[in-house]
Amino acid sequence: MKATGIVRRIDELGRVVIPKEIRSTLRLKSGDPLEIFTDRDELMLKKYSPIASLEKFSEGTAKSLSDLSGLVAVICDTDEVLHASGKDRREFDKKSLSPKMDRILRERKSYMANLSEGGDVVPICEGAEVTAQIIVPIVCNGDCLGAVALLSCDEGAKIDPSSCKLAQLSAEILAGQFE
């Protein structure tokens, strides 16, 4: 754990203000849920990710999706890629999401693009070259929890309709875990 040198007082209602610089660095926004941990005299706050709580389930889902589609399968929460499976998975695994990906999650709409057809491919995370993709947000009770994405890094690749259905079904199943 890294010391920041910042000290804050608890107000009469038990609130503590998290400095703006720290909120920006950790990509915390107003309304984001935080998980609270204690250990003796220490208190730790961690951004809560419901999808991350389904560790083995989402990992298995990514592997099955990749096996069935032959594409790179990605499961992410609203901040980072949690699991990636498939041939080029190392380009995505555990990386922060790009600002364009953030926008897709905020809009809560599926997105599909193929470079070979002149589509505008959205980077899932910075530095990863993708030529075809389908991104399906995981939405439960109006909240976007993350996304399921199927990607190809191969030149001339196209996402076929059966892969789109697989991604949509997987997103619905993951969302169903929280209802």
Secondary structure, DSSP 8 states (H G I E B T S, - for coil): -----------TTS-----HHHHHHTT--TT--EEEEEETTEEEEEE--TGGGGHHHHHHHHHHHHHHHSSEEEEE-SSBEEEEESTTGGGTTT-B--HHHHHHHHHT--EEEEGGGT-----SSTT---SEEEEEEEEETTEEEEEEEEEE-STT----HHHHHHHHHHHHHHHHTT-
